[in-house]
């Protein structure tokens, strides 16, 4: 049986949901929008920043909760698994 060769395309695909760059941009925009909306409503948010788990209060005070042990999630490598 032949080994499968995975070809990673560098150009834009016609369907935006098949394009990794577009998906990463959607995910980034959605998470930033959600964080902004929660802070505007006065709700603190917890997220990962530079390898640390941080809590940001509505007055934009950032508190480091702990250092993350796991590697950050990489959507491109996850979607390009063969």
Secondary structure as UniProt FT lines:
FT   HELIX           16..18
FT   HELIX           20..40
FT   TURN            41..42
FT   STRAND          45..49
FT   TURN            50..51
FT   STRAND          52..56
FT   TURN            58..59
FT   STRAND          62..67
FT   HELIX           75..79
//
